[in-house]
Structure formats: C-alpha cells, structure tokens
Amino acid sequence: MSEGYGATMGQEFNVLALVKGQEHYIFVYDDESRQPLVDAFRDQAADPQLSFNWFDAAVLTQKAREQTLAAAVAEEPTRPARF
C-alpha cells in the first residue's frame, strides 16, 4: 500500500457492488470518502465506454447515503428510557 492509504487499526470500510452482466463494479471506501465516491460514480456514468450509467450512479449514491446513515445510527449511544 502507498503511504497515506494504509488502514489503521479498527478502521472500517464500506463496500458497494454492482454486477451488470459480465462486468463487476466494486467500490470500497471509508465514511470520509463518500463525496469522492459520488464523484467517481458521476465520472464513470459520463464515460461512454462503460456500461455504468446515470441510473447506476443514482442508485449507488443512494446506497452510499444509506450506509452512512446506518453507521451514524449504530454509533449513537443508547440512552436509558426516561419515564
């Protein structure tokens, strides 16, 4: 791995995958890299040489948002019920 790209102890990664026929698109990213990931979706959707299209970009962008929200909910401390 290049310097600056190594995983630290306990660092978590998210994975999004898309299978279109014989093509497989697999994206691995951390929570801080969500915007560059969305930018990559946009770039790939604009590339006419790829089967990755704007619908794929929209769906995967939504999935990335859902992963971020799920991670935020999981990190919330549980509070005791108040009566």
Distance bins in CASP14 RR format, pairs under 12 A and 6 or more apart:
PFRMAT RR
TARGET T0000
AUTHOR 0000-0000-0000
RMODE 2
METHOD distances of the structure
MODEL  1
1 7 1 0 0 1 0 0 0 0 0 0 0
1 8 0 0 0 0 0 1 0 0 0 0 0
4 11 0 0 0 0 0 1 0 0 0 0 0
5 11 0 0 0 0 0 1 0 0 0 0 0
5 13 0 0 0 0 0 1 0 0 0 0 0
5 28 0 0 0 0 0 1 0 0 0 0 0
5 29 0 0 0 0 0 1 0 0 0 0 0
5 30 0 0 0 0 0 1 0 0 0 0 0
5 33 0 0 0 0 0 1 0 0 0 0 0
6 13 0 0 0 0 0 1 0 0 0 0 0
6 30 0 0 0 0 0 1 0 0 0 0 0
7 13 1 0 0 1 0 0 0 0 0 0 0
7 28 0 0 0 0 0 1 0 0 0 0 0
7 30 0 0 0 0 1 0 0 0 0 0 0
8 30 0 0 0 0 1 0 0 0 0 0 0
10 30 0 0 0 0 0 1 0 0 0 0 0
11 28 0 0 0 0 0 1 0 0 0 0 0
11 29 0 0 0 0 0 1 0 0 0 0 0
11 30 1 0 0 1 0 0 0 0 0 0 0
11 31 0 0 0 0 1 0 0 0 0 0 0
11 32 0 0 0 0 0 1 0 0 0 0 0
11 33 0 0 0 0 0 1 0 0 0 0 0
12 28 0 0 0 0 0 1 0 0 0 0 0
12 29 0 0 0 0 0 1 0 0 0 0 0
12 30 1 0 0 1 0 0 0 0 0 0 0
12 31 1 0 0 1 0 0 0 0 0 0 0
12 32 0 0 0 0 0 1 0 0 0 0 0
12 33 0 0 0 0 0 1 0 0 0 0 0
12 67 0 0 0 0 0 1 0 0 0 0 0
12 68 0 0 0 0 0 1 0 0 0 0 0
12 70 0 0 0 0 0 1 0 0 0 0 0
12 71 1 0 0 1 0 0 0 0 0 0 0
12 74 0 0 0 0 0 1 0 0 0 0 0
12 75 0 0 0 0 0 1 0 0 0 0 0
13 26 0 0 0 0 0 1 0 0 0 0 0
13 27 0 0 0 0 0 1 0 0 0 0 0
13 28 1 0 1 0 0 0 0 0 0 0 0
13 29 1 0 0 1 0 0 0 0 0 0 0
13 30 1 0 1 0 0 0 0 0 0 0 0
13 31 0 0 0 0 1 0 0 0 0 0 0
13 32 0 0 0 0 0 1 0 0 0 0 0
13 33 0 0 0 0 1 0 0 0 0 0 0
13 34 0 0 0 0 0 1 0 0 0 0 0
13 37 0 0 0 0 0 1 0 0 0 0 0
13 67 0 0 0 0 0 1 0 0 0 0 0
13 71 0 0 0 0 0 1 0 0 0 0 0
14 26 0 0 0 0 0 1 0 0 0 0 0
14 27 0 0 0 0 1 0 0 0 0 0 0
14 28 1 0 0 1 0 0 0 0 0 0 0
14 29 1 0 1 0 0 0 0 0 0 0 0
14 30 1 0 0 1 0 0 0 0 0 0 0
14 31 1 0 0 1 0 0 0 0 0 0 0
14 32 0 0 0 0 0 1 0 0 0 0 0
14 33 0 0 0 0 1 0 0 0 0 0 0
14 34 0 0 0 0 1 0 0 0 0 0 0
14 37 0 0 0 0 1 0 0 0 0 0 0
14 60 0 0 0 0 0 1 0 0 0 0 0
14 63 0 0 0 0 1 0 0 0 0 0 0
14 64 1 0 0 1 0 0 0 0 0 0 0
14 65 0 0 0 0 0 1 0 0 0 0 0
14 66 0 0 0 0 0 1 0 0 0 0 0
14 67 1 0 1 0 0 0 0 0 0 0 0
14 68 0 0 0 0 1 0 0 0 0 0 0
14 69 0 0 0 0 0 1 0 0 0 0 0
14 70 0 0 0 0 1 0 0 0 0 0 0
14 71 1 0 0 1 0 0 0 0 0 0 0
15 25 0 0 0 0 0 1 0 0 0 0 0
15 26 1 0 0 1 0 0 0 0 0 0 0
15 27 1 0 0 1 0 0 0 0 0 0 0
15 28 1 0 1 0 0 0 0 0 0 0 0
15 29 0 0 0 0 1 0 0 0 0 0 0
15 30 0 0 0 0 0 1 0 0 0 0 0
15 37 0 0 0 0 0 1 0 0 0 0 0
15 60 0 0 0 0 0 1 0 0 0 0 0
15 63 0 0 0 0 0 1 0 0 0 0 0
15 64 0 0 0 0 0 1 0 0 0 0 0
15 67 0 0 0 0 1 0 0 0 0 0 0
16 24 0 0 0 0 0 1 0 0 0 0 0
16 25 0 0 0 0 1 0 0 0 0 0 0
16 26 1 0 0 1 0 0 0 0 0 0 0
16 27 1 0 1 0 0 0 0 0 0 0 0
16 28 0 0 0 0 1 0 0 0 0 0 0
16 29 1 0 0 1 0 0 0 0 0 0 0
16 33 0 0 0 0 0 1 0 0 0 0 0
16 34 0 0 0 0 0 1 0 0 0 0 0
16 37 1 0 0 1 0 0 0 0 0 0 0
16 38 0 0 0 0 0 1 0 0 0 0 0
16 40 0 0 0 0 0 1 0 0 0 0 0
16 41 0 0 0 0 1 0 0 0 0 0 0
16 56 0 0 0 0 0 1 0 0 0 0 0
16 57 0 0 0 0 0 1 0 0 0 0 0
16 59 0 0 0 0 1 0 0 0 0 0 0
16 60 1 0 1 0 0 0 0 0 0 0 0
16 61 0 0 0 0 1 0 0 0 0 0 0
16 62 0 0 0 0 0 1 0 0 0 0 0
16 63 1 0 1 0 0 0 0 0 0 0 0
16 64 1 0 0 1 0 0 0 0 0 0 0
16 65 0 0 0 0 0 1 0 0 0 0 0
16 66 0 0 0 0 0 1 0 0 0 0 0
16 67 1 0 0 1 0 0 0 0 0 0 0
16 68 0 0 0 0 0 1 0 0 0 0 0
17 23 0 0 0 0 0 1 0 0 0 0 0
17 24 1 0 0 1 0 0 0 0 0 0 0
17 25 1 0 0 1 0 0 0 0 0 0 0
17 26 1 0 1 0 0 0 0 0 0 0 0
17 27 1 0 0 1 0 0 0 0 0 0 0
17 28 0 0 0 0 1 0 0 0 0 0 0
17 56 0 0 0 0 0 1 0 0 0 0 0
17 59 0 0 0 0 0 1 0 0 0 0 0
17 60 0 0 0 0 1 0 0 0 0 0 0
17 63 0 0 0 0 1 0 0 0 0 0 0
18 24 1 0 0 1 0 0 0 0 0 0 0
18 25 1 0 1 0 0 0 0 0 0 0 0
18 26 1 0 0 1 0 0 0 0 0 0 0
18 27 0 0 0 0 1 0 0 0 0 0 0
18 41 0 0 0 0 1 0 0 0 0 0 0
18 44 0 0 0 0 0 1 0 0 0 0 0
18 45 0 0 0 0 0 1 0 0 0 0 0
18 50 0 0 0 0 0 1 0 0 0 0 0
18 51 0 0 0 0 1 0 0 0 0 0 0
18 52 1 0 0 1 0 0 0 0 0 0 0
18 53 0 0 0 0 0 1 0 0 0 0 0
18 55 0 0 0 0 0 1 0 0 0 0 0
18 56 1 0 1 0 0 0 0 0 0 0 0
18 57 0 0 0 0 1 0 0 0 0 0 0
18 58 0 0 0 0 0 1 0 0 0 0 0
18 59 1 0 0 1 0 0 0 0 0 0 0
18 60 1 0 0 1 0 0 0 0 0 0 0
18 61 0 0 0 0 0 1 0 0 0 0 0
18 63 0 0 0 0 1 0 0 0 0 0 0
18 64 0 0 0 0 0 1 0 0 0 0 0
19 25 1 0 0 1 0 0 0 0 0 0 0
19 26 0 0 0 0 1 0 0 0 0 0 0
19 51 0 0 0 0 0 1 0 0 0 0 0
19 52 0 0 0 0 0 1 0 0 0 0 0
19 56 0 0 0 0 0 1 0 0 0 0 0
20 26 0 0 0 0 0 1 0 0 0 0 0
20 44 0 0 0 0 0 1 0 0 0 0 0
20 50 0 0 0 0 1 0 0 0 0 0 0
20 51 1 0 1 0 0 0 0 0 0 0 0
20 52 1 0 0 1 0 0 0 0 0 0 0
20 53 0 0 0 0 1 0 0 0 0 0 0
20 55 0 0 0 0 0 1 0 0 0 0 0
20 56 1 0 0 1 0 0 0 0 0 0 0
20 59 0 0 0 0 0 1 0 0 0 0 0
20 60 0 0 0 0 0 1 0 0 0 0 0
21 51 0 0 0 0 1 0 0 0 0 0 0
21 52 0 0 0 0 0 1 0 0 0 0 0
22 51 0 0 0 0 1 0 0 0 0 0 0
23 44 0 0 0 0 0 1 0 0 0 0 0
23 49 0 0 0 0 0 1 0 0 0 0 0
23 50 0 0 0 0 1 0 0 0 0 0 0
23 51 1 0 1 0 0 0 0 0 0 0 0
23 52 1 0 0 1 0 0 0 0 0 0 0
23 53 0 0 0 0 0 1 0 0 0 0 0
23 56 0 0 0 0 0 1 0 0 0 0 0
24 51 0 0 0 0 0 1 0 0 0 0 0
24 52 0 0 0 0 0 1 0 0 0 0 0
25 37 0 0 0 0 0 1 0 0 0 0 0
25 40 0 0 0 0 1 0 0 0 0 0 0
25 41 0 0 0 0 1 0 0 0 0 0 0
25 44 1 0 0 1 0 0 0 0 0 0 0
25 45 0 0 0 0 0 1 0 0 0 0 0
25 47 0 0 0 0 0 1 0 0 0 0 0
25 50 0 0 0 0 1 0 0 0 0 0 0
25 51 0 0 0 0 1 0 0 0 0 0 0
25 52 1 0 0 1 0 0 0 0 0 0 0
25 53 0 0 0 0 0 1 0 0 0 0 0
25 56 1 0 0 1 0 0 0 0 0 0 0
25 57 0 0 0 0 0 1 0 0 0 0 0
25 59 0 0 0 0 0 1 0 0 0 0 0
25 60 0 0 0 0 1 0 0 0 0 0 0
26 37 0 0 0 0 0 1 0 0 0 0 0
26 40 0 0 0 0 0 1 0 0 0 0 0
26 52 0 0 0 0 0 1 0 0 0 0 0
26 60 0 0 0 0 0 1 0 0 0 0 0
27 33 0 0 0 0 1 0 0 0 0 0 0
27 34 0 0 0 0 0 1 0 0 0 0 0
27 36 0 0 0 0 0 1 0 0 0 0 0
27 37 1 0 0 1 0 0 0 0 0 0 0
27 38 0 0 0 0 0 1 0 0 0 0 0
27 39 0 0 0 0 0 1 0 0 0 0 0
27 40 1 0 0 1 0 0 0 0 0 0 0
27 41 0 0 0 0 1 0 0 0 0 0 0
27 44 0 0 0 0 1 0 0 0 0 0 0
27 52 0 0 0 0 0 1 0 0 0 0 0
27 56 0 0 0 0 0 1 0 0 0 0 0
27 57 0 0 0 0 0 1 0 0 0 0 0
27 60 1 0 0 1 0 0 0 0 0 0 0
27 61 0 0 0 0 0 1 0 0 0 0 0
27 63 0 0 0 0 1 0 0 0 0 0 0
27 64 0 0 0 0 1 0 0 0 0 0 0
27 67 0 0 0 0 0 1 0 0 0 0 0
28 37 0 0 0 0 1 0 0 0 0 0 0
28 40 0 0 0 0 0 1 0 0 0 0 0
28 64 0 0 0 0 0 1 0 0 0 0 0
28 67 0 0 0 0 0 1 0 0 0 0 0
29 35 0 0 0 0 1 0 0 0 0 0 0
29 36 1 0 0 1 0 0 0 0 0 0 0
29 37 1 0 1 0 0 0 0 0 0 0 0
29 38 0 0 0 0 1 0 0 0 0 0 0
29 39 0 0 0 0 0 1 0 0 0 0 0
29 40 0 0 0 0 1 0 0 0 0 0 0
29 41 0 0 0 0 0 1 0 0 0 0 0
29 60 0 0 0 0 0 1 0 0 0 0 0
29 63 0 0 0 0 0 1 0 0 0 0 0
29 64 1 0 0 1 0 0 0 0 0 0 0
29 67 0 0 0 0 1 0 0 0 0 0 0
29 68 0 0 0 0 0 1 0 0 0 0 0
29 71 0 0 0 0 0 1 0 0 0 0 0
30 36 0 0 0 0 0 1 0 0 0 0 0
30 37 0 0 0 0 1 0 0 0 0 0 0
30 64 0 0 0 0 0 1 0 0 0 0 0
30 67 0 0 0 0 0 1 0 0 0 0 0
30 68 0 0 0 0 0 1 0 0 0 0 0
30 71 0 0 0 0 0 1 0 0 0 0 0
31 37 0 0 0 0 0 1 0 0 0 0 0
31 64 0 0 0 0 1 0 0 0 0 0 0
31 65 0 0 0 0 0 1 0 0 0 0 0
31 67 0 0 0 0 1 0 0 0 0 0 0
31 68 1 0 0 1 0 0 0 0 0 0 0
31 69 0 0 0 0 0 1 0 0 0 0 0
31 70 0 0 0 0 0 1 0 0 0 0 0
31 71 1 0 0 1 0 0 0 0 0 0 0
31 72 0 0 0 0 1 0 0 0 0 0 0
31 74 0 0 0 0 0 1 0 0 0 0 0
31 75 0 0 0 0 1 0 0 0 0 0 0
32 68 0 0 0 0 0 1 0 0 0 0 0
32 71 0 0 0 0 0 1 0 0 0 0 0
33 39 0 0 0 0 1 0 0 0 0 0 0
33 40 0 0 0 0 1 0 0 0 0 0 0
33 64 0 0 0 0 1 0 0 0 0 0 0
33 67 0 0 0 0 0 1 0 0 0 0 0
33 68 0 0 0 0 0 1 0 0 0 0 0
34 40 0 0 0 0 0 1 0 0 0 0 0
34 41 0 0 0 0 0 1 0 0 0 0 0
34 60 0 0 0 0 0 1 0 0 0 0 0
34 61 0 0 0 0 1 0 0 0 0 0 0
34 62 0 0 0 0 0 1 0 0 0 0 0
34 63 0 0 0 0 0 1 0 0 0 0 0
34 64 1 0 1 0 0 0 0 0 0 0 0
34 65 1 0 0 1 0 0 0 0 0 0 0
34 66 0 0 0 0 0 1 0 0 0 0 0
34 67 0 0 0 0 1 0 0 0 0 0 0
34 68 1 0 1 0 0 0 0 0 0 0 0
34 69 0 0 0 0 0 1 0 0 0 0 0
34 71 0 0 0 0 0 1 0 0 0 0 0
34 72 0 0 0 0 0 1 0 0 0 0 0
35 41 0 0 0 0 0 1 0 0 0 0 0
35 42 0 0 0 0 0 1 0 0 0 0 0
35 61 0 0 0 0 0 1 0 0 0 0 0
35 64 0 0 0 0 1 0 0 0 0 0 0
35 65 0 0 0 0 0 1 0 0 0 0 0
35 68 0 0 0 0 0 1 0 0 0 0 0
36 42 0 0 0 0 0 1 0 0 0 0 0
36 43 0 0 0 0 0 1 0 0 0 0 0
36 64 0 0 0 0 0 1 0 0 0 0 0
37 43 0 0 0 0 0 1 0 0 0 0 0
37 44 0 0 0 0 0 1 0 0 0 0 0
37 57 0 0 0 0 0 1 0 0 0 0 0
37 60 0 0 0 0 1 0 0 0 0 0 0
37 61 0 0 0 0 1 0 0 0 0 0 0
37 63 0 0 0 0 0 1 0 0 0 0 0
37 64 1 0 1 0 0 0 0 0 0 0 0
37 65 0 0 0 0 0 1 0 0 0 0 0
37 67 0 0 0 0 0 1 0 0 0 0 0
37 68 0 0 0 0 0 1 0 0 0 0 0
38 44 0 0 0 0 0 1 0 0 0 0 0
38 45 0 0 0 0 0 1 0 0 0 0 0
38 57 0 0 0 0 1 0 0 0 0 0 0
38 58 0 0 0 0 0 1 0 0 0 0 0
38 60 0 0 0 0 1 0 0 0 0 0 0
38 61 1 0 1 0 0 0 0 0 0 0 0
38 62 0 0 0 0 0 1 0 0 0 0 0
38 63 0 0 0 0 0 1 0 0 0 0 0
38 64 1 0 0 1 0 0 0 0 0 0 0
38 65 0 0 0 0 1 0 0 0 0 0 0
38 68 0 0 0 0 0 1 0 0 0 0 0
39 45 0 0 0 0 0 1 0 0 0 0 0
39 46 0 0 0 0 0 1 0 0 0 0 0
39 57 0 0 0 0 0 1 0 0 0 0 0
39 61 0 0 0 0 0 1 0 0 0 0 0
39 64 0 0 0 0 0 1 0 0 0 0 0
40 46 0 0 0 0 0 1 0 0 0 0 0
40 47 0 0 0 0 0 1 0 0 0 0 0
40 50 0 0 0 0 0 1 0 0 0 0 0
40 52 0 0 0 0 1 0 0 0 0 0 0
40 56 0 0 0 0 0 1 0 0 0 0 0
40 57 0 0 0 0 1 0 0 0 0 0 0
40 60 0 0 0 0 1 0 0 0 0 0 0
40 61 0 0 0 0 0 1 0 0 0 0 0
40 64 0 0 0 0 0 1 0 0 0 0 0
41 47 0 0 0 0 0 1 0 0 0 0 0
41 50 0 0 0 0 0 1 0 0 0 0 0
41 52 1 0 0 1 0 0 0 0 0 0 0
41 53 0 0 0 0 0 1 0 0 0 0 0
41 54 0 0 0 0 1 0 0 0 0 0 0
41 55 0 0 0 0 0 1 0 0 0 0 0
41 56 1 0 0 1 0 0 0 0 0 0 0
41 57 1 1 0 0 0 0 0 0 0 0 0
41 58 0 0 0 0 1 0 0 0 0 0 0
41 59 0 0 0 0 1 0 0 0 0 0 0
41 60 1 0 1 0 0 0 0 0 0 0 0
41 61 1 0 1 0 0 0 0 0 0 0 0
41 62 0 0 0 0 0 1 0 0 0 0 0
41 63 0 0 0 0 0 1 0 0 0 0 0
41 64 0 0 0 0 1 0 0 0 0 0 0
41 65 0 0 0 0 0 1 0 0 0 0 0
42 52 0 0 0 0 0 1 0 0 0 0 0
42 53 0 0 0 0 0 1 0 0 0 0 0
42 54 0 0 0 0 1 0 0 0 0 0 0
42 56 0 0 0 0 0 1 0 0 0 0 0
42 57 1 0 0 1 0 0 0 0 0 0 0
42 58 0 0 0 0 0 1 0 0 0 0 0
42 60 0 0 0 0 0 1 0 0 0 0 0
42 61 0 0 0 0 1 0 0 0 0 0 0
43 49 0 0 0 0 0 1 0 0 0 0 0
43 50 0 0 0 0 1 0 0 0 0 0 0
43 52 0 0 0 0 1 0 0 0 0 0 0
43 54 0 0 0 0 0 1 0 0 0 0 0
43 57 0 0 0 0 1 0 0 0 0 0 0
44 50 1 0 1 0 0 0 0 0 0 0 0
44 51 0 0 0 0 1 0 0 0 0 0 0
44 52 1 0 1 0 0 0 0 0 0 0 0
44 53 0 0 0 0 1 0 0 0 0 0 0
44 54 0 0 0 0 0 1 0 0 0 0 0
44 56 0 0 0 0 1 0 0 0 0 0 0
44 57 1 0 0 1 0 0 0 0 0 0 0
44 60 0 0 0 0 1 0 0 0 0 0 0
44 61 0 0 0 0 0 1 0 0 0 0 0
45 51 0 0 0 0 0 1 0 0 0 0 0
45 52 1 0 1 0 0 0 0 0 0 0 0
45 53 1 0 1 0 0 0 0 0 0 0 0
45 54 1 0 1 0 0 0 0 0 0 0 0
45 55 0 0 0 0 1 0 0 0 0 0 0
45 56 1 0 0 1 0 0 0 0 0 0 0
45 57 1 0 1 0 0 0 0 0 0 0 0
45 58 0 0 0 0 1 0 0 0 0 0 0
45 59 0 0 0 0 0 1 0 0 0 0 0
45 60 0 0 0 0 1 0 0 0 0 0 0
45 61 0 0 0 0 0 1 0 0 0 0 0
46 52 0 0 0 0 1 0 0 0 0 0 0
46 53 0 0 0 0 1 0 0 0 0 0 0
46 54 0 0 0 0 1 0 0 0 0 0 0
46 56 0 0 0 0 0 1 0 0 0 0 0
46 57 0 0 0 0 1 0 0 0 0 0 0
47 53 0 0 0 0 1 0 0 0 0 0 0
47 54 0 0 0 0 0 1 0 0 0 0 0
47 56 0 0 0 0 0 1 0 0 0 0 0
47 57 0 0 0 0 0 1 0 0 0 0 0
48 54 0 0 0 0 0 1 0 0 0 0 0
50 56 0 0 0 0 1 0 0 0 0 0 0
50 57 0 0 0 0 0 1 0 0 0 0 0
52 58 0 0 0 0 0 1 0 0 0 0 0
52 59 0 0 0 0 0 1 0 0 0 0 0
52 60 0 0 0 0 1 0 0 0 0 0 0
53 59 0 0 0 0 1 0 0 0 0 0 0
53 60 0 0 0 0 0 1 0 0 0 0 0
54 60 0 0 0 0 0 1 0 0 0 0 0
54 61 0 0 0 0 0 1 0 0 0 0 0
55 61 0 0 0 0 0 1 0 0 0 0 0
55 62 0 0 0 0 0 1 0 0 0 0 0
56 62 0 0 0 0 0 1 0 0 0 0 0
56 63 0 0 0 0 0 1 0 0 0 0 0
57 63 0 0 0 0 0 1 0 0 0 0 0
57 64 0 0 0 0 0 1 0 0 0 0 0
58 64 0 0 0 0 0 1 0 0 0 0 0
58 65 0 0 0 0 0 1 0 0 0 0 0
59 65 0 0 0 0 0 1 0 0 0 0 0
59 66 0 0 0 0 0 1 0 0 0 0 0
60 66 0 0 0 0 0 1 0 0 0 0 0
60 67 0 0 0 0 0 1 0 0 0 0 0
61 67 0 0 0 0 0 1 0 0 0 0 0
61 68 0 0 0 0 0 1 0 0 0 0 0
62 68 0 0 0 0 0 1 0 0 0 0 0
62 69 0 0 0 0 0 1 0 0 0 0 0
63 69 0 0 0 0 0 1 0 0 0 0 0
63 70 0 0 0 0 0 1 0 0 0 0 0
64 70 0 0 0 0 0 1 0 0 0 0 0
64 71 0 0 0 0 0 1 0 0 0 0 0
65 71 0 0 0 0 0 1 0 0 0 0 0
65 72 0 0 0 0 0 1 0 0 0 0 0
66 72 0 0 0 0 0 1 0 0 0 0 0
66 73 0 0 0 0 0 1 0 0 0 0 0
67 73 0 0 0 0 0 1 0 0 0 0 0
67 74 0 0 0 0 0 1 0 0 0 0 0
68 74 0 0 0 0 0 1 0 0 0 0 0
68 75 0 0 0 0 0 1 0 0 0 0 0
69 75 0 0 0 0 0 1 0 0 0 0 0
69 76 0 0 0 0 0 1 0 0 0 0 0
70 76 0 0 0 0 0 1 0 0 0 0 0
END
